């Protein structure tokens, strides 16, 4: 890394660090990678299997969403079938198709 560091002046002011754009980009990239590694580590995903673990989690979430969607569809079908059955029974009673004939 090519850098230029000025020594502190006699007045006690802080030093100035000058970096080339490529060096600054490399420094920022390394800092971002270290930050990402720390974040993954804090989540317990530091063992190199983080990508597979995250794919598994996404798969589980998708399966949960599918199960929830299917459950709602089933509830709606059961309610619809029940309402239609009640309408048919009511129509049959109204038309005296069911029940005892005196």
Secondary structure, DSSP 8 states (H G I E B T S, - for coil): --EEE----TT-----EEE-HHHHHHHHHHHHHHHHHHHHHHTT--SS-HHHHHHHHHHHHHHHHHHHHHHHHHHHHHHHHHHHHHHHHHHHHHTT-SS---
